Amino acid sequence: MDTTVAVRGRGITKVFGDVVALDHVDVSMAKGQIHGLVGPNGAGKTTLLGLLLGLAVADQGTLEIFGAPVGRALAAPDGVSGFVDGPGLYPTLTAKQNLAALVALRHRDAPSTGVDEALEQVGLTAVADDKVRGFSLGMRQRLGLAAALLTKPRLLVLDEPANGLDPAGKKHVHGVLNRLAADGATVILSSHRMDDLEALCSEVTILSTGRVVFSGPLNKLSDENRELDYRLRVSNTADARTVAAGTPGVGIVEGSDTVARGDTEVIVVRGQVAAMDELVARIVRADIALRELAPVVSPLEAAFLALTEQTAEKPGERHTEQPAEKAEEKAAEKSAPATSQQEAGR
């Protein structure tokens, strides 16, 4: 058994009626890492997260968590917690009462154990005695994270945890997740926020139409052979244009949104990493001040778009009488009463 792997799946297939939500998916997620799960709506992300939390079982294939096979519903090993489709909370109870109720389900003799600490971790101490019905979406997300932290998870599974977070809330959540990974826990999170994933994750899995189209270290997506558009901000755009036009492998993107906004100090150029390196060197030698060189679209987002477009559904390849995202929603609805209470209590 590989002791460095937290999650291993082989040939995982899950079908809802005529919809193949997961199609022979292979995944491997390392211990002590933050692993991102990315994909368009209906790609199978929620279904996979539900399998990891034990809310459903695969129709085919094998899934192991910490080396233990998961072959039936509600059979995920101890130390697994999280939520899908948002945390389930009692709106008429306070934040503290919600967490105390969860603890009481498992430890009737110590209903308040860890509650204050969990609220402090997610930055909700000041509203601990406020009723949840008055919470914003971001505050609910943070309370859901606090609920998941109550059991000191070894594997934390989160579905869109950044939804509704303001900058302070996002900073709090990022800090919590980074500390968990540093302490040896594995964090698996889905998100449409590419900036969050790039800030947090060391590895990502990209799903499209129920299949894995990429899985591995985030830095592999910054493929040096992939052309990207870059914002080039300089002190002298006329001279920089001349330099860029004379640099092999570099093209100038005319009429881009950035240039159209009237920013006369910005040129948008396209090329591979090596070509950008050469461009920077030539700009410096030309005594032009370089103020910014940054991708217009992040490497993760560019890879996401390229990979998911390449595997776009072909006619007859996948039954679509019912959209895949609807199938995932129905699966989540069936398990909704357990989403926060069950996972947070494991």
Buried (B, 14 or more C-beta within 10 A) or exposed (E): EEEEBBBBBBBBBBBBEEBBBBBBBBBBBBBBBBBBBBBBEBBBBBBBBBBBBBBBBBEEBEBBBBEEEBEEBBEBBEBBBBBBBBBBBBEEBBBBBBBBBBBBEBBEEEBEBBBEEBBEBBBBBEBBEBBBEEBEEBBBBBBBBBBBBBBEBBBBBBBBBBBBBEEEBBEBBBEBBBEBBEEEBBBBBBBBBBEBBBEBBBBBBBBBBBBBBBBEEBEEBBBEEEBBBBBBBBEBBEBBBBBBEEBEBBBBBEEBEBBEEEEEBBBBBBBBBEBBEBBBEBBEEEEBEBEEBEBBBBBBBBBBEBBBEEBEEEEEEBEBEEEBBEBBBEBBEEBBEBBBBBBBBB
